[in-house]
């Protein structure tokens, strides 16, 4: 059975899978079916828990009745024990010698003889009572147990639980088939038989390890795979992760020192990392310091440097002092958001990588992320094309939806043919300033043999007057 945490985690994983795979009709149907299965699974768990709770209640009731009955018989036995003890002591007490004469002895013995039979009968009756009491106790205990068994049979827990589990088993079996149908684990048909350059692949892995902060593992990998990474790149990543390690401890000193050391280079790139670090330090001081003057002193020492370049931001920061005890309800509560440490981490990574002309996201991660998004389209194409045509294809004839983070250059779409430009069909700048692709220029100029009119305006020109456009 899944608890609430596992169900939320499973639901989140399914949502993430759907986001990565796209939101086409098939994925939308899969996502809807996933929600339906999760809902049915929750109902099944609730029904089984209800049945088990009912069974446990009956067990507790029967147990309580048995315990109460045992206490009742124990109290009866305790009340009978003193009476039996007194009777036994009287019967065993030795008889004292009588001061009367011997002539009276036969009369006394006769009286004793008349009394003893009655005492013996009472004693025998007393000895039979415990056996009868024990039989009654066993019988009442047996009645309680039999009543418990009868009530449990009426609940029909075994049959109800089996029915619920059978229902969810059928649903999950169908869902497994849907998963196998929706997601393809075998991508050998998609992969081309082109020989890969293992040196480049090893370089991608080494760069990923360095950028992920696994410096020792990256050094060992480079040594074993004989991969050469420029020393400046390694130095950049070591320096970067020294700062990130300190940031995880809420220590801004290494990052501030680095930003001030490279202040001029960062200013040329229009990167305000130093101000972001100082601002974060000021906000942390104002939020966690008991004395507001600590934040005022820090602002006087550090924020005054940025008054000319960030006057508006500095003004907002200084105004926060007036709301020291109620920052969450102040007009500046947006400055104290919970993800400000995550933002400064991203800013440090981007600034450090941009300064060293390195990608802030590893190439290996980018390739895998973009490739996963392209897999559904590639799978469909591979299923309808023969092997020779698929192997010779240099680019996909369909558009793969990519997020903005995977768009690294401008893409030109011809306004006439609606096609995207390629190296074989580049964009051409016309004399009038409009741009169309080269295939359209060739078509409307009759294979570059005569003058042609711009499709957008009446300007006429020859093919020799056009220029290839580079973005």
C-alpha positions, 0 to 999 in steps of 0.5 A, spaced: 500 500 500 502 507 498 502 512 503 500 519 502 507 521 501 508 516 496 502 517 492 504 525 492 511 523 490 508 518 484 503 523 482 509 528 481 513 524 477 508 522 472 507 530 472 514 531 470 514 525 465 508 528 462 512 535 462 518 532 459 515 528 453 510 533 451 503 535 451 500 531 445 494 527 445 497 521 447 501 524 453 494 527 455 490 521 455 496 517 459 496 523 464 488 523 465 489 515 465 494 516 471 490 520 475 484 515 474 488 510 476 491 514 482 484 516 484 482 508 484 488 506 488 486 511 493 479 509 494 482 501 494 486 503 500 481 507 504 476 501 503 481 496 505 483 500 511 476 501 513 475 493 513 481 492 517 479 498 522 472 494 523 476 487 524 480 491 529 474 494 533 471 487 534 478 484 536 478 490 541 471 489 544 472 481 544 478 482 548 475 487 553 469 482 554 474 477 556 478 481 560 472 483 564 470 476 565 476 474 568 476 480 573 469 478 575 471 470 576 477 473 580 473 477 585 469 471 586 474 467 588 477 472 592 471 472 596 470 465 597 477 464 599 477 466 606 470 462 608 474 456 606 480 458 610 476 459 616 472 452 615 478 448 614 482 451 620 476 449 625 475 442 622 483 441 624 483 445 630 485 439 636 480 438 641 482 440 648 481 435 654 475 436 658 475 437 665 469 432 666 470 426 669 470 419 665 463 418 666 461 424 662 466 422 656 461 417 652 455 423 652 460 428 649 463 422 644 455 421 642 454 428 640 460 429 636 458 423 632 451 426 631 455 432 628 460 430 624 456 427 618 453 434 617 459 437 617 462 432 612 456 433 607 457 441 607 465 440 606 463 435 600 459 441 597 464 446 598 469 442 594 464 441 589 463 448 588 470 450 585 469 445 579 462 448 577 465 455 577 470 453 573 466 450 568 461 456 568 467 460 566 469 456 561 462 456 558 462 463 558 468 464 555 467 460 549 460 464 548 464 470 548 469 467 543 463 464 538 460 471 538 466 474 536 467 469 530 460 470 528 461 477 528 467 477 524 464 472 519 458 477 518 463 483 516 466 478 511 473 482 511 477 476 507 472 477 501 471 484 501 479 485 501 480 480 496 475 483 491 478 490 492 485 488 491 482 484 485 479 490 482 486 494 483 490 489 480 486 489 474 486 496 473 494 496 474 495 490 469 491 495 464 495 501 466 502 497 465 500 495 458 498 503 457 505 505 460 509 500 455 505 502 449 506 510 451 513 509 453 518 506 448 524 503 452 528 500 446 531 506 442 536 501 438 531 503 432 532 510 433 540 510 434 544 511 428 550 506 426 554 512 426 561 511 429 562 516 435 568 520 437 569 517 444 574 522 445 569 527 445 564 523 449 569 522 454 570 530 454 563 531 455 563 527 461 569 530 464 566 537 463 560 535 466 564 532 472 568 538 473 561 543 472 558 538 477 563 539 483 566 532 483 573 535 482 577 529 484 572 524 480 573 528 474 581 528 475 581 521 475 577 520 469 581 525 465 587 521 467 584 514 465 581 516 459 587 521 457 582 527 456 585 534 456 581 539 459 584 546 459 587 548 466 583 555 466 577 551 465 579 547 471 581 553 475 574 556 473 570 550 476 574 549 482 573 556 484 566 556 482 565 550 487 569 553 492 564 559 492 558 554 492 560 550 498 560 557 502 554 559 499 550 552 502 553 554 509 550 561 508 557 564 507 558 570 502 565 572 503 568 568 498 563 570 493 564 577 495 571 577 494 571 574 487 566 579 485 570 585 487 577 581 484 573 581 478 569 587 478 572 591 472 571 585 468 564 583 470 562 591 469 564 590 462 559 584 461 554 588 465 553 583 470 551 586 477 553 580 481 557 584 487 551 588 488 546 582 488 551 579 494 551 586 498 544 586 497 543 579 500 548 580 506 544 586 508 537 583 507 540 577 511 543 582 517 536 586 517 532 580 518 536 576 523 540 581 527 536 583 533 539 590 533 537 594 527 543 598 527 547 592 525 543 593 518 544 600 518 552 600 519 552 595 514 548 599 509 552 605 510 559 601 509 557 597 503 551 600 499 553 607 499 558 604 493 552 603 489 548 609 490 550 612 483 548 606 479 542 603 483 539 609 487 532 606 486 534 599 489 538 602 495 532 607 496 528 601 497 533 597 501 534 603 506 526 603 507 526 596 509 529 599 516 522 602 518 519 595 518 524 591 522 519 588 526 514 586 521 517 585 514 512 580 512 507 585 512 511 591 509 511 594 502 518 590 501 516 583 503 518 581 495 525 582 497 525 577 503 522 571 498 524 564 500 528 562 494 533 568 494 539 563 496 537 559 490 537 566 485 544 568 488 547 561 486 544 561 479 547 568 478 554 566 481 554 560 476 552 564 470 557 570 472 563 565 473 562 561 467 560 567 462 567 571 465 571 564 463 567 564 456 564 557 458 557 554 458 553 555 465 549 549 463 554 542 462 553 540 454 552 533 456 546 535 460 543 540 454 544 534 449 540 529 454 535 534 455 534 536 448 534 529 446 529 526 450 524 531 448 526 529 441 525 522 442 517 521 441 518 525 434 524 520 432 520 514 434 514 516 429 519 517 424 523 511 425 517 507 425 514 509 418 521 510 414 526 504 412 532 503 415 536 506 409 532 513 408 533 514 416 540 513 416 541 518 411 537 523 414 541 529 416 535 533 420 528 531 422 523 534 417 518 535 423 519 541 428 521 539 435 518 543 441 524 546 445 524 550 451 527 557 451 533 555 455 535 550 449 534 556 443 541 558 442 541 562 436 536 566 432 532 561 427 529 565 420 523 562 417 522 565 410 515 569 409 514 566 403 515 558 403 514 558 411 521 554 411 526 555 416 533 557 413 538 551 413 546 552 411 543 549 404 538 554 404 540 560 407 536 567 408 538 572 403 537 580 404 534 583 398 536 590 395 529 593 398 531 590 405 526 584 405 529 577 407 527 571 403 530 564 403 535 562 397 530 557 394 525 562 393 530 567 390 531 562 385 524 560 384 522 567 382 528 569 378 527 563 374 533 560 376 537 566 377 536 568 369 532 575 370 530 580 374 525 579 379 520 583 384 520 583 391 514 579 394 513 584 399 514 590 395 514 593 388 522 593 388 525 589 382 532 587 382 537 581 380 540 575 384 547 578 384 544 584 388 542 580 393 546 578 399 547 572 404 544 574 411 548 571 417 545 572 424 
